[in-house]
Amino acid sequence: MFTGRVVLPISEVEAIIGDNLPLNASRESEWWKNTKGRPWVTVGWHVENVDLTNRTVTFIRVAKIEFKKRKKENKKTEFFKRPLRFPKPKRPAVPSKTKIAKAQARARNIERQAMSSQQKMGRFPRSAYEKRLFKPDAKPSTAD
């Protein structure tokens, strides 16, 4: 059914784990020692041979893994075993004060931009002479 010996290229080992191996893995055979913390040892495999010239690693199965069969339970008994849980009533979503303040500030900015664009529409840029001559904020002189 399953084989007890597997020869894998280092690139395929990287594909299985989903990450690159350290550089020492492809340079030094000492990196492949069967120490306790290595992932292949924890799942019942040991490294038999490392060929760095061909970049292959030979794994052998040391421990057999037994697959446990699940018991089929009656749906009726399974339903009665679970406690009844009622969903919590949902509170209406209320925005925070910060979000409200930001939205109001955005609205004010949009209004300001609209007002400034209306003021600019229909006018041509005035020369410096016109600006001095027709100052809207200038106070009327008392000499008149």
N, CA, C and O atoms as CSV, one atom per row, in Angstrom:
chain,resi,resn,atom,element,x,y,z
A,1,MET,N,N,0.827,-1.182,0.000
A,1,MET,CA,C,0.000,0.000,0.000
A,1,MET,C,C,0.877,1.253,0.000
A,1,MET,O,O,0.850,2.016,-0.966
A,2,PHE,N,N,1.651,1.480,1.061
A,2,PHE,CA,C,2.553,2.611,1.141
A,2,PHE,C,C,3.974,2.095,1.092
A,2,PHE,O,O,4.260,0.975,1.517
A,3,THR,N,N,4.871,2.934,0.563
A,3,THR,CA,C,6.271,2.539,0.480
A,3,THR,C,C,7.006,2.941,1.750
A,3,THR,O,O,6.611,3.879,2.443
A,4,GLY,N,N,8.067,2.227,2.040
A,4,GLY,CA,C,8.849,2.529,3.228
A,4,GLY,C,C,10.098,3.323,2.910
A,4,GLY,O,O,10.850,3.689,3.814
A,5,ARG,N,N,10.333,3.598,1.599
A,5,ARG,CA,C,11.547,4.305,1.179
A,5,ARG,C,C,11.192,5.298,0.080
A,5,ARG,O,O,10.498,4.953,-0.878
A,6,VAL,N,N,11.668,6.527,0.221
A,6,VAL,CA,C,11.356,7.572,-0.758
A,6,VAL,C,C,12.624,8.355,-1.061
A,6,VAL,O,O,13.347,8.757,-0.149
A,7,VAL,N,N,12.891,8.572,-2.347
A,7,VAL,CA,C,14.010,9.404,-2.781
A,7,VAL,C,C,13.399,10.670,-3.387
A,7,VAL,O,O,12.653,10.607,-4.364
A,8,LEU,N,N,13.727,11.815,-2.794
A,8,LEU,CA,C,13.163,13.093,-3.239
A,8,LEU,C,C,14.267,14.084,-3.555
A,8,LEU,O,O,15.272,14.143,-2.847
A,9,PRO,N,N,14.089,14.867,-4.619
A,9,PRO,CA,C,15.030,15.966,-4.833
A,9,PRO,C,C,14.780,17.060,-3.788
A,9,PRO,O,O,13.672,17.186,-3.267
A,10,ILE,N,N,15.798,17.834,-3.494
A,10,ILE,CA,C,15.688,18.881,-2.472
A,10,ILE,C,C,14.620,19.894,-2.863
A,10,ILE,O,O,13.930,20.438,-2.001
A,11,SER,N,N,14.484,20.145,-4.158
A,11,SER,CA,C,13.453,21.098,-4.601
A,11,SER,C,C,12.050,20.581,-4.284
A,11,SER,O,O,11.165,21.375,-3.963
A,12,GLU,N,N,11.831,19.277,-4.366
A,12,GLU,CA,C,10.520,18.725,-4.042
A,12,GLU,C,C,10.256,18.758,-2.538
A,12,GLU,O,O,9.116,18.935,-2.109
A,13,VAL,N,N,11.308,18.589,-1.739
A,13,VAL,CA,C,11.154,18.722,-0.285
A,13,VAL,C,C,10.728,20.154,0.046
A,13,VAL,O,O,9.872,20.369,0.904
A,14,GLU,N,N,11.330,21.135,-0.641
A,14,GLU,CA,C,10.935,22.532,-0.448
A,14,GLU,C,C,9.490,22.761,-0.862
A,14,GLU,O,O,8.770,23.521,-0.215
A,15,ALA,N,N,9.059,22.102,-1.945
A,15,ALA,CA,C,7.672,22.248,-2.397
A,15,ALA,C,C,6.705,21.633,-1.386
A,15,ALA,O,O,5.615,22.162,-1.170
A,16,ILE,N,N,7.095,20.530,-0.774
A,16,ILE,CA,C,6.225,19.871,0.206
A,16,ILE,C,C,6.055,20.741,1.444
A,16,ILE,O,O,4.946,20.885,1.959
A,17,ILE,N,N,7.151,21.318,1.918
A,17,ILE,CA,C,7.044,22.140,3.135
A,17,ILE,C,C,6.536,23.546,2.820
A,17,ILE,O,O,6.136,24.266,3.734
A,18,GLY,N,N,6.543,23.955,1.543
A,18,GLY,CA,C,6.017,25.255,1.161
A,18,GLY,C,C,6.947,26.407,1.475
A,18,GLY,O,O,6.494,27.547,1.574
A,19,ASP,N,N,8.232,26.143,1.633
A,19,ASP,CA,C,9.185,27.203,1.947
A,19,ASP,C,C,10.564,26.754,1.480
A,19,ASP,O,O,10.781,25.567,1.237
A,20,ASN,N,N,11.481,27.679,1.355
A,20,ASN,CA,C,12.851,27.339,0.978
A,20,ASN,C,C,13.595,26.784,2.181
A,20,ASN,O,O,13.401,27.228,3.313
A,21,LEU,N,N,14.446,25.809,1.915
A,21,LEU,CA,C,15.312,25.271,2.964
A,21,LEU,C,C,16.494,26.218,3.146
A,21,LEU,O,O,16.815,26.988,2.241
A,22,PRO,N,N,17.139,26.166,4.299
A,22,PRO,CA,C,18.340,26.998,4.482
A,22,PRO,C,C,19.442,26.602,3.497
A,22,PRO,O,O,19.438,25.489,2.971
A,23,LEU,N,N,20.382,27.514,3.252
A,23,LEU,CA,C,21.477,27.218,2.323
A,23,LEU,C,C,22.313,26.037,2.788
A,23,LEU,O,O,22.842,25.291,1.964
A,24,ASN,N,N,22.440,25.857,4.092
A,24,ASN,CA,C,23.231,24.726,4.607
A,24,ASN,C,C,22.627,23.385,4.213
A,24,ASN,O,O,23.351,22.390,4.164
A,25,ALA,N,N,21.352,23.322,3.934
A,25,ALA,CA,C,20.713,22.063,3.557
A,25,ALA,C,C,21.247,21.550,2.226
A,25,ALA,O,O,21.363,20.338,2.041
A,26,SER,N,N,21.572,22.433,1.306
A,26,SER,CA,C,22.088,22.002,0.009
A,26,SER,C,C,23.617,21.980,-0.035
A,26,SER,O,O,24.201,21.545,-1.027
A,27,ARG,N,N,24.264,22.445,1.033
A,27,ARG,CA,C,25.733,22.478,1.051
A,27,ARG,C,C,26.349,21.448,1.987
A,27,ARG,O,O,27.428,20.925,1.708
A,28,GLU,N,N,25.677,21.151,3.092
A,28,GLU,CA,C,26.246,20.258,4.114
A,28,GLU,C,C,25.292,19.114,4.420
A,28,GLU,O,O,24.102,19.324,4.652
A,29,SER,N,N,25.835,17.899,4.416
A,29,SER,CA,C,24.995,16.742,4.741
A,29,SER,C,C,24.719,16.663,6.244
A,29,SER,O,O,23.808,15.953,6.669
A,30,GLU,N,N,25.492,17.380,7.041
A,30,GLU,CA,C,25.278,17.398,8.489
A,30,GLU,C,C,23.926,18.014,8.844
A,30,GLU,O,O,23.357,17.701,9.890
A,31,TRP,N,N,23.413,18.884,7.985
A,31,TRP,CA,C,22.140,19.540,8.259
A,31,TRP,C,C,20.992,18.529,8.297
A,31,TRP,O,O,19.985,18.754,8.968
A,32,TRP,N,N,21.145,17.414,7.574
A,32,TRP,CA,C,20.084,16.425,7.449
A,32,TRP,C,C,20.118,15.357,8.545
A,32,TRP,O,O,19.473,14.319,8.399
A,33,LYS,N,N,20.851,15.583,9.633
A,33,LYS,CA,C,20.911,14.594,10.722
A,33,LYS,C,C,19.515,14.320,11.273
A,33,LYS,O,O,18.642,15.188,11.242
A,34,ASN,N,N,19.318,13.119,11.768
A,34,ASN,CA,C,18.030,12.707,12.318
A,34,ASN,C,C,17.926,13.091,13.787
A,34,ASN,O,O,17.894,12.224,14.661
A,35,THR,N,N,17.876,14.359,14.049
A,35,THR,CA,C,17.735,14.805,15.434
A,35,THR,C,C,16.253,14.899,15.792
A,35,THR,O,O,15.375,14.840,14.931
A,36,LYS,N,N,16.015,15.043,17.063
A,36,LYS,CA,C,14.644,14.959,17.572
A,36,LYS,C,C,13.720,16.060,17.062
A,36,LYS,O,O,12.527,15.813,16.891
A,37,GLY,N,N,14.218,17.246,16.816
A,37,GLY,CA,C,13.361,18.356,16.431
A,37,GLY,C,C,13.032,18.427,14.947
A,37,GLY,O,O,12.218,19.259,14.545
A,38,ARG,N,N,13.632,17.590,14.129
A,38,ARG,CA,C,13.392,17.655,12.687
A,38,ARG,C,C,11.972,17.179,12.366
A,38,ARG,O,O,11.488,16.216,12.963
A,39,PRO,N,N,11.309,17.852,11.426
A,39,PRO,CA,C,9.915,17.498,11.141
A,39,PRO,C,C,9.733,16.082,10.598
A,39,PRO,O,O,8.727,15.438,10.898
A,40,TRP,N,N,10.678,15.587,9.811
A,40,TRP,CA,C,10.521,14.244,9.262
A,40,TRP,C,C,10.660,13.173,10.333
A,40,TRP,O,O,10.107,12.081,10.199
A,41,VAL,N,N,11.395,13.481,11.394
A,41,VAL,CA,C,11.541,12.521,12.489
A,41,VAL,C,C,10.244,12.446,13.295
A,41,VAL,O,O,9.849,11.372,13.749
A,42,THR,N,N,9.591,13.585,13.469
A,42,THR,CA,C,8.370,13.596,14.271
A,42,THR,C,C,7.229,12.853,13.598
A,42,THR,O,O,6.312,12.403,14.286
A,43,VAL,N,N,7.250,12.706,12.266
A,43,VAL,CA,C,6.187,11.973,11.585
A,43,VAL,C,C,6.612,10.555,11.217
A,43,VAL,O,O,5.903,9.879,10.471
A,44,GLY,N,N,7.751,10.091,11.724
A,44,GLY,CA,C,8.134,8.693,11.577
A,44,GLY,C,C,9.070,8.377,10.431
A,44,GLY,O,O,9.122,7.223,10.004
A,45,TRP,N,N,9.818,9.345,9.909
A,45,TRP,CA,C,10.772,9.124,8.828
A,45,TRP,C,C,12.175,9.461,9.309
A,45,TRP,O,O,12.349,10.282,10.209
A,46,HIS,N,N,13.174,8.826,8.708
A,46,HIS,CA,C,14.583,9.134,8.965
A,46,HIS,C,C,15.285,9.315,7.627
A,46,HIS,O,O,14.876,8.742,6.617
A,47,VAL,N,N,16.346,10.118,7.630
A,47,VAL,CA,C,17.141,10.319,6.430
A,47,VAL,C,C,18.163,9.196,6.355
A,47,VAL,O,O,18.970,9.004,7.264
A,48,GLU,N,N,18.112,8.457,5.250
A,48,GLU,CA,C,19.047,7.348,5.057
A,48,GLU,C,C,20.298,7.822,4.323
A,48,GLU,O,O,21.417,7.457,4.683
A,49,ASN,N,N,20.094,8.645,3.281
A,49,ASN,CA,C,21.232,9.063,2.470
A,49,ASN,C,C,20.957,10.468,1.921
A,49,ASN,O,O,19.825,10.813,1.584
A,50,VAL,N,N,22.031,11.268,1.841
A,50,VAL,CA,C,21.950,12.596,1.251
A,50,VAL,C,C,22.988,12.680,0.156
A,50,VAL,O,O,24.179,12.503,0.412
A,51,ASP,N,N,22.547,12.951,-1.076
A,51,ASP,CA,C,23.453,13.086,-2.215
A,51,ASP,C,C,23.427,14.549,-2.643
A,51,ASP,O,O,22.511,14.988,-3.339
A,52,LEU,N,N,24.452,15.305,-2.216
A,52,LEU,CA,C,24.473,16.741,-2.502
A,52,LEU,C,C,24.836,17.041,-3.954
A,52,LEU,O,O,24.471,18.101,-4.464
A,53,THR,N,N,25.544,16.139,-4.635
A,53,THR,CA,C,25.888,16.386,-6.041
A,53,THR,C,C,24.639,16.291,-6.925
A,53,THR,O,O,24.462,17.097,-7.838
A,54,ASN,N,N,23.776,15.308,-6.653
A,54,ASN,CA,C,22.526,15.162,-7.415
A,54,ASN,C,C,21.368,15.894,-6.749
A,54,ASN,O,O,20.270,15.966,-7.300
A,55,ARG,N,N,21.620,16.435,-5.563
A,55,ARG,CA,C,20.614,17.160,-4.779
A,55,ARG,C,C,19.389,16.304,-4.493
A,55,ARG,O,O,18.255,16.718,-4.733
A,56,THR,N,N,19.641,15.080,-3.965
A,56,THR,CA,C,18.547,14.188,-3.592
A,56,THR,C,C,18.712,13.747,-2.149
A,56,THR,O,O,19.820,13.704,-1.615
A,57,VAL,N,N,17.577,13.417,-1.525
A,57,VAL,CA,C,17.563,12.933,-0.149
A,57,VAL,C,C,16.729,11.658,-0.125
A,57,VAL,O,O,15.651,11.599,-0.715
A,58,THR,N,N,17.244,10.632,0.567
A,58,THR,CA,C,16.519,9.366,0.685
A,58,THR,C,C,15.972,9.247,2.095
A,58,THR,O,O,16.721,9.278,3.071
A,59,PHE,N,N,14.650,9.111,2.191
A,59,PHE,CA,C,13.979,8.947,3.484
A,59,PHE,C,C,13.506,7.499,3.606
A,59,PHE,O,O,13.083,6.886,2.626
A,60,ILE,N,N,13.586,6.961,4.837
A,60,ILE,CA,C,13.008,5.643,5.116
A,60,ILE,C,C,12.025,5.767,6.270
A,60,ILE,O,O,12.229,6.552,7.196
A,61,ARG,N,N,10.948,4.975,6.202
A,61,ARG,CA,C,9.931,5.004,7.248
A,61,ARG,C,C,10.405,4.131,8.399
A,61,ARG,O,O,10.782,2.974,8.211
A,62,VAL,N,N,10.379,4.716,9.606
A,62,VAL,CA,C,10.816,4.002,10.794
A,62,VAL,C,C,9.601,3.523,11.589
A,62,VAL,O,O,9.557,2.373,12.025
A,63,ALA,N,N,8.635,4.387,11.773
A,63,ALA,CA,C,7.459,4.052,12.567
A,63,ALA,C,C,6.236,3.969,11.666
A,63,ALA,O,O,6.076,4.745,10.724
A,64,LYS,N,N,5.376,3.001,11.985
A,64,LYS,CA,C,4.137,2.876,11.236
A,64,LYS,C,C,3.092,3.770,11.880
A,64,LYS,O,O,2.976,3.850,13.103
A,65,ILE,N,N,2.353,4.423,11.039
A,65,ILE,CA,C,1.278,5.265,11.538
A,65,ILE,C,C,-0.031,4.532,11.288
A,65,ILE,O,O,-0.355,4.178,10.155
A,66,GLU,N,N,-0.769,4.314,12.350
A,66,GLU,CA,C,-2.040,3.629,12.223
A,66,GLU,C,C,-3.146,4.661,12.075
A,66,GLU,O,O,-3.208,5.647,12.809
A,67,PHE,N,N,-3.994,4.412,11.130
A,67,PHE,CA,C,-5.123,5.286,10.909
A,67,PHE,C,C,-6.302,4.746,11.694
A,67,PHE,O,O,-6.674,3.581,11.554
A,68,LYS,N,N,-6.887,5.598,12.521
A,68,LYS,CA,C,-8.025,5.188,13.326
A,68,LYS,C,C,-9.305,5.401,12.532
A,68,LYS,O,O,-9.482,6.412,11.853
A,69,LYS,N,N,-10.185,4.424,12.637
A,69,LYS,CA,C,-11.471,4.547,11.975
A,69,LYS,C,C,-12.423,5.274,12.898
A,69,LYS,O,O,-12.450,5.041,14.106
A,70,ARG,N,N,-13.193,6.150,12.310
A,70,ARG,CA,C,-14.175,6.886,13.093
A,70,ARG,C,C,-15.427,6.034,13.280
A,70,ARG,O,O,-15.838,5.266,12.410
A,71,LYS,N,N,-15.994,6.210,14.433
A,71,LYS,CA,C,-17.253,5.520,14.690
A,71,LYS,C,C,-18.373,6.312,14.037
A,71,LYS,O,O,-18.411,7.541,14.087
A,72,LYS,N,N,-19.276,5.573,13.430
A,72,LYS,CA,C,-20.442,6.237,12.867
A,72,LYS,C,C,-21.478,6.355,13.969
A,72,LYS,O,O,-21.880,5.359,14.570
A,73,GLU,N,N,-21.894,7.556,14.222
A,73,GLU,CA,C,-22.882,7.786,15.263
A,73,GLU,C,C,-24.247,7.992,14.636
A,73,GLU,O,O,-24.389,8.483,13.516
A,74,ASN,N,N,-25.212,7.606,15.385
A,74,ASN,CA,C,-26.569,7.806,14.947
A,74,ASN,C,C,-26.878,9.298,14.971
A,74,ASN,O,O,-26.541,9.985,15.936
A,75,LYS,N,N,-27.509,9.800,13.930
A,75,LYS,CA,C,-27.787,11.232,13.858
A,75,LYS,C,C,-28.729,11.663,14.968
A,75,LYS,O,O,-28.634,12.790,15.455
A,76,LYS,N,N,-29.625,10.796,15.372
A,76,LYS,CA,C,-30.575,11.151,16.417
A,76,LYS,C,C,-29.861,11.348,17.752
A,76,LYS,O,O,-30.135,12.315,18.463
A,77,THR,N,N,-28.955,10.447,18.094
A,77,THR,CA,C,-28.256,10.588,19.369
A,77,THR,C,C,-27.305,11.768,19.333
A,77,THR,O,O,-27.101,12.436,20.346
A,78,GLU,N,N,-26.711,12.031,18.151
A,78,GLU,CA,C,-25.798,13.161,18.025
A,78,GLU,C,C,-26.538,14.473,18.246
A,78,GLU,O,O,-25.990,15.395,18.851
A,79,PHE,N,N,-27.769,14.571,17.767
A,79,PHE,CA,C,-28.561,15.781,17.942
A,79,PHE,C,C,-28.878,16.032,19.409
A,79,PHE,O,O,-28.837,17.174,19.869
A,80,PHE,N,N,-29.190,14.978,20.140
A,80,PHE,CA,C,-29.570,15.151,21.534
A,80,PHE,C,C,-28.372,15.363,22.453
A,80,PHE,O,O,-28.537,15.855,23.569
A,81,LYS,N,N,-27.199,15.010,22.018
A,81,LYS,CA,C,-26.007,15.197,22.850
A,81,LYS,C,C,-25.591,16.661,22.913
A,81,LYS,O,O,-25.072,17.122,23.930
A,82,ARG,N,N,-25.819,17.387,21.830
A,82,ARG,CA,C,-25.396,18.779,21.794
A,82,ARG,C,C,-26.338,19.655,22.611
A,82,ARG,O,O,-27.557,19.504,22.530
A,83,PRO,N,N,-25.778,20.567,23.394
A,83,PRO,CA,C,-26.664,21.479,24.135
A,83,PRO,C,C,-27.288,22.494,23.175
A,83,PRO,O,O,-26.701,22.847,22.152
A,84,LEU,N,N,-28.457,22.940,23.518
A,84,LEU,CA,C,-29.134,23.935,22.687
A,84,LEU,C,C,-28.470,25.285,22.871
A,84,LEU,O,O,-28.192,25.715,23.990
A,85,ARG,N,N,-28.225,25.939,21.759
A,85,ARG,CA,C,-27.612,27.267,21.801
A,85,ARG,C,C,-28.470,28.210,20.992
A,85,ARG,O,O,-28.746,27.970,19.816
A,86,PHE,N,N,-28.881,29.261,21.618
A,86,PHE,CA,C,-29.678,30.254,20.939
A,86,PHE,C,C,-28.768,31.387,20.485
A,86,PHE,O,O,-27.863,31.786,21.218
A,87,PRO,N,N,-28.996,31.902,19.295
A,87,PRO,CA,C,-28.132,32.992,18.827
A,87,PRO,C,C,-28.343,34.251,19.660
A,87,PRO,O,O,-29.454,34.556,20.093
A,88,LYS,N,N,-27.266,34.957,19.868
A,88,LYS,CA,C,-27.337,36.208,20.622
A,88,LYS,C,C,-28.036,37.260,19.773
A,88,LYS,O,O,-27.835,37.310,18.560
A,89,PRO,N,N,-28.843,38.090,20.389
A,89,PRO,CA,C,-29.479,39.143,19.599
A,89,PRO,C,C,-28.430,40.153,19.131
A,89,PRO,O,O,-27.541,40.546,19.886
A,90,LYS,N,N,-28.556,40.557,17.879
A,90,LYS,CA,C,-27.570,41.474,17.309
A,90,LYS,C,C,-27.932,42.908,17.645
A,90,LYS,O,O,-29.076,43.335,17.494
A,91,ARG,N,N,-26.937,43.632,18.102
A,91,ARG,CA,C,-27.123,45.053,18.384
A,91,ARG,C,C,-26.963,45.829,17.090
A,91,ARG,O,O,-26.175,45.447,16.225
A,92,PRO,N,N,-27.705,46.914,16.955
A,92,PRO,CA,C,-27.502,47.716,15.742
A,92,PRO,C,C,-26.098,48.331,15.755
A,92,PRO,O,O,-25.596,48.753,16.796
A,93,ALA,N,N,-25.495,48.368,14.594
A,93,ALA,CA,C,-24.137,48.905,14.491
A,93,ALA,C,C,-24.177,50.418,14.667
A,93,ALA,O,O,-24.866,51.121,13.927
A,94,VAL,N,N,-23.442,50.904,15.638
A,94,VAL,CA,C,-23.378,52.337,15.916
A,94,VAL,C,C,-21.947,52.787,15.650
A,94,VAL,O,O,-21.008,52.262,16.248
A,95,PRO,N,N,-21.778,53.763,14.748
A,95,PRO,CA,C,-20.411,54.210,14.483
A,95,PRO,C,C,-19.827,54.941,15.689
A,95,PRO,O,O,-20.546,55.566,16.469
A,96,SER,N,N,-18.532,54.846,15.817
A,96,SER,CA,C,-17.862,55.511,16.932
A,96,SER,C,C,-17.856,57.030,16.722
A,96,SER,O,O,-18.106,57.520,15.621
A,97,LYS,N,N,-17.567,57.754,17.794
A,97,LYS,CA,C,-17.535,59.220,17.712
A,97,LYS,C,C,-16.432,59.693,16.770
A,97,LYS,O,O,-16.576,60.711,16.093
A,98,THR,N,N,-15.342,58.955,16.733
A,98,THR,CA,C,-14.239,59.319,15.849
A,98,THR,C,C,-14.669,59.213,14.391
A,98,THR,O,O,-14.372,60.094,13.584
A,99,LYS,N,N,-15.378,58.117,14.051
A,99,LYS,CA,C,-15.823,57.948,12.678
A,99,LYS,C,C,-16.822,59.037,12.291
A,99,LYS,O,O,-16.797,59.538,11.167
A,100,ILE,N,N,-17.692,59.397,13.220
A,100,ILE,CA,C,-18.659,60.457,12.945
A,100,ILE,C,C,-17.936,61.783,12.702
A,100,ILE,O,O,-18.276,62.514,11.772
A,101,ALA,N,N,-16.937,62.093,13.541
A,101,ALA,CA,C,-16.183,63.336,13.395
A,101,ALA,C,C,-15.441,63.376,12.060
A,101,ALA,O,O,-15.395,64.416,11.403
A,102,LYS,N,N,-14.859,62.241,11.659
A,102,LYS,CA,C,-14.149,62.191,10.382
A,102,LYS,C,C,-15.115,62.407,9.215
A,102,LYS,O,O,-14.795,63.118,8.263
A,103,ALA,N,N,-16.293,61.792,9.293
A,103,ALA,CA,C,-17.271,61.949,8.221
A,103,ALA,C,C,-17.741,63.403,8.124
A,103,ALA,O,O,-17.904,63.933,7.025
A,104,GLN,N,N,-17.959,64.046,9.279
A,104,GLN,CA,C,-18.378,65.446,9.266
A,104,GLN,C,C,-17.280,66.336,8.692
A,104,GLN,O,O,-17.571,67.264,7.937
A,105,ALA,N,N,-16.034,66.068,9.038
A,105,ALA,CA,C,-14.919,66.857,8.511
A,105,ALA,C,C,-14.815,66.691,6.999
A,105,ALA,O,O,-14.561,67.658,6.280
A,106,ARG,N,N,-15.015,65.448,6.512
A,106,ARG,CA,C,-14.977,65.223,5.068
A,106,ARG,C,C,-16.092,66.008,4.374
A,106,ARG,O,O,-15.874,66.611,3.323
A,107,ALA,N,N,-17.287,65.994,4.971
A,107,ALA,CA,C,-18.414,66.714,4.386
A,107,ALA,C,C,-18.124,68.218,4.326
A,107,ALA,O,O,-18.418,68.871,3.325
A,108,ARG,N,N,-17.546,68.761,5.402
A,108,ARG,CA,C,-17.205,70.176,5.411
A,108,ARG,C,C,-16.175,70.502,4.341
A,108,ARG,O,O,-16.280,71.525,3.664
A,109,ASN,N,N,-15.172,69.629,4.187
A,109,ASN,CA,C,-14.142,69.852,3.160
A,109,ASN,C,C,-14.739,69.828,1.766
A,109,ASN,O,O,-14.348,70.617,0.905
A,110,ILE,N,N,-15.684,68.930,1.539
A,110,ILE,CA,C,-16.323,68.844,0.224
A,110,ILE,C,C,-17.117,70.122,-0.040
A,110,ILE,O,O,-17.083,70.662,-1.146
A,111,GLU,N,N,-17.829,70.601,0.976
A,111,GLU,CA,C,-18.575,71.854,0.816
A,111,GLU,C,C,-17.649,73.018,0.513
A,111,GLU,O,O,-17.953,73.839,-0.352
A,112,ARG,N,N,-16.525,73.101,1.211
A,112,ARG,CA,C,-15.565,74.183,0.977
A,112,ARG,C,C,-15.023,74.130,-0.446
A,112,ARG,O,O,-14.899,75.156,-1.115
A,113,GLN,N,N,-14.698,72.907,-0.903
A,113,GLN,CA,C,-14.181,72.779,-2.261
A,113,GLN,C,C,-15.230,73.199,-3.280
A,113,GLN,O,O,-14.904,73.845,-4.276
A,114,ALA,N,N,-16.489,72.837,-3.041
A,114,ALA,CA,C,-17.555,73.216,-3.967
A,114,ALA,C,C,-17.721,74.729,-3.997
A,114,ALA,O,O,-17.890,75.314,-5.066
A,115,MET,N,N,-17.673,75.369,-2.822
A,115,MET,CA,C,-17.825,76.819,-2.761
A,115,MET,C,C,-16.660,77.521,-3.451
A,115,MET,O,O,-16.865,78.496,-4.173
A,116,SER,N,N,-15.447,77.036,-3.235
A,116,SER,CA,C,-14.285,77.684,-3.844
A,116,SER,C,C,-14.291,77.483,-5.355
A,116,SER,O,O,-13.868,78.371,-6.095
A,117,SER,N,N,-14.763,76.327,-5.823
A,117,SER,CA,C,-14.800,76.117,-7.271
A,117,SER,C,C,-15.873,76.982,-7.904
A,117,SER,O,O,-15.707,77.411,-9.046
A,118,GLN,N,N,-16.996,77.261,-7.188
A,118,GLN,CA,C,-18.020,78.145,-7.713
A,118,GLN,C,C,-17.508,79.576,-7.796
A,118,GLN,O,O,-17.836,80.297,-8.739
A,119,GLN,N,N,-16.720,79.989,-6.834
A,119,GLN,CA,C,-16.184,81.341,-6.841
A,119,GLN,C,C,-15.200,81.529,-7.978
A,119,GLN,O,O,-15.115,82.602,-8.574
A,120,LYS,N,N,-14.457,80.469,-8.272
A,120,LYS,CA,C,-13.453,80.582,-9.324
A,120,LYS,C,C,-14.060,80.492,-10.717
A,120,LYS,O,O,-13.485,81.000,-11.680
A,121,MET,N,N,-15.218,79.850,-10.829
A,121,MET,CA,C,-15.822,79.662,-12.151
A,121,MET,C,C,-16.260,81.013,-12.730
A,121,MET,O,O,-16.793,81.855,-12.007
A,122,GLY,N,N,-16.044,81.214,-13.992
A,122,GLY,CA,C,-16.484,82.420,-14.661
A,122,GLY,C,C,-15.543,83.587,-14.503
A,122,GLY,O,O,-15.816,84.646,-15.069
A,123,ARG,N,N,-14.475,83.470,-13.786
A,123,ARG,CA,C,-13.528,84.569,-13.611
A,123,ARG,C,C,-12.224,84.237,-14.313
A,123,ARG,O,O,-11.776,83.091,-14.356
A,124,PHE,N,N,-11.657,85.256,-14.843
A,124,PHE,CA,C,-10.329,85.089,-15.405
A,124,PHE,C,C,-9.331,85.551,-14.369
A,124,PHE,O,O,-9.673,86.365,-13.511
A,125,PRO,N,N,-8.132,85.068,-14.421
A,125,PRO,CA,C,-7.144,85.534,-13.458
A,125,PRO,C,C,-6.930,87.045,-13.607
A,125,PRO,O,O,-6.752,87.546,-14.717
A,126,ARG,N,N,-6.949,87.748,-12.501
A,126,ARG,CA,C,-6.786,89.204,-12.513
A,126,ARG,C,C,-5.318,89.573,-12.430
A,126,ARG,O,O,-4.504,88.853,-11.851
A,127,SER,N,N,-5.011,90.682,-13.007
A,127,SER,CA,C,-3.642,91.161,-12.943
A,127,SER,C,C,-3.393,91.774,-11.576
A,127,SER,O,O,-4.330,92.021,-10.817
A,128,ALA,N,N,-2.150,92.014,-11.272
A,128,ALA,CA,C,-1.783,92.602,-9.986
A,128,ALA,C,C,-2.390,94.003,-9.846
A,128,ALA,O,O,-2.765,94.416,-8.749
A,129,TYR,N,N,-2.483,94.726,-10.964
A,129,TYR,CA,C,-3.071,96.071,-10.932
A,129,TYR,C,C,-4.544,95.996,-10.519
A,129,TYR,O,O,-4.997,96.772,-9.677
A,130,GLU,N,N,-5.288,95.061,-11.114
A,130,GLU,CA,C,-6.702,94.901,-10.769
A,130,GLU,C,C,-6.870,94.475,-9.322
A,130,GLU,O,O,-7.795,94.920,-8.642
A,131,LYS,N,N,-5.997,93.633,-8.860
A,131,LYS,CA,C,-6.082,93.181,-7.471
A,131,LYS,C,C,-5.895,94.341,-6.513
A,131,LYS,O,O,-6.591,94.433,-5.502
A,132,ARG,N,N,-4.941,95.247,-6.831
A,132,ARG,CA,C,-4.720,96.417,-5.975
A,132,ARG,C,C,-5.872,97.410,-6.089
A,132,ARG,O,O,-6.265,98.039,-5.106
A,133,LEU,N,N,-6.394,97.537,-7.273
A,133,LEU,CA,C,-7.440,98.502,-7.529
A,133,LEU,C,C,-8.770,98.107,-6.889
A,133,LEU,O,O,-9.451,98.943,-6.296
A,134,PHE,N,N,-9.132,96.842,-7.010
A,134,PHE,CA,C,-10.425,96.366,-6.505
A,134,PHE,C,C,-10.226,95.375,-5.368
A,134,PHE,O,O,-10.474,94.182,-5.540
A,135,LYS,N,N,-9.796,95.838,-4.242
A,135,LYS,CA,C,-9.640,94.967,-3.080
A,135,LYS,C,C,-10.992,94.840,-2.397
A,135,LYS,O,O,-11.552,95.846,-1.963
A,136,PRO,N,N,-11.535,93.625,-2.288
A,136,PRO,CA,C,-12.846,93.471,-1.660
A,136,PRO,C,C,-12.813,93.720,-0.163
A,136,PRO,O,O,-13.832,94.105,0.410
A,137,ASP,N,N,-11.699,93.519,0.474
A,137,ASP,CA,C,-11.609,93.670,1.930
A,137,ASP,C,C,-11.155,95.072,2.341
A,137,ASP,O,O,-11.054,95.364,3.532
A,138,ALA,N,N,-10.888,95.917,1.387
A,138,ALA,CA,C,-10.368,97.255,1.703
A,138,ALA,C,C,-11.488,98.120,2.278
A,138,ALA,O,O,-12.626,98.086,1.811
A,139,LYS,N,N,-11.141,98.879,3.284
A,139,LYS,CA,C,-12.105,99.797,3.926
A,139,LYS,C,C,-12.255,101.043,3.047
A,139,LYS,O,O,-11.283,101.474,2.425
A,140,PRO,N,N,-13.440,101.620,2.986
A,140,PRO,CA,C,-13.593,102.853,2.193
A,140,PRO,C,C,-12.822,104.004,2.827
A,140,PRO,O,O,-12.765,104.138,4.050
A,141,SER,N,N,-12.260,104.790,2.010
A,141,SER,CA,C,-11.460,105.901,2.517
A,141,SER,C,C,-12.386,107.035,2.981
A,141,SER,O,O,-13.489,107.215,2.466
A,142,THR,N,N,-11.896,107.790,3.971
A,142,THR,CA,C,-12.693,108.905,4.505
A,142,THR,C,C,-12.530,110.147,3.653
A,142,THR,O,O,-13.249,111.118,3.885
A,143,ALA,N,N,-11.640,110.178,2.692
A,143,ALA,CA,C,-11.389,111.350,1.861
A,143,ALA,C,C,-12.516,111.569,0.869
A,143,ALA,O,O,-12.663,112.683,0.366
A,144,ASP,N,N,-13.313,110.566,0.565
A,144,ASP,CA,C,-14.395,110.720,-0.415
A,144,ASP,C,C,-15.483,111.572,0.043
A,144,ASP,O,O,-16.452,111.782,-0.687
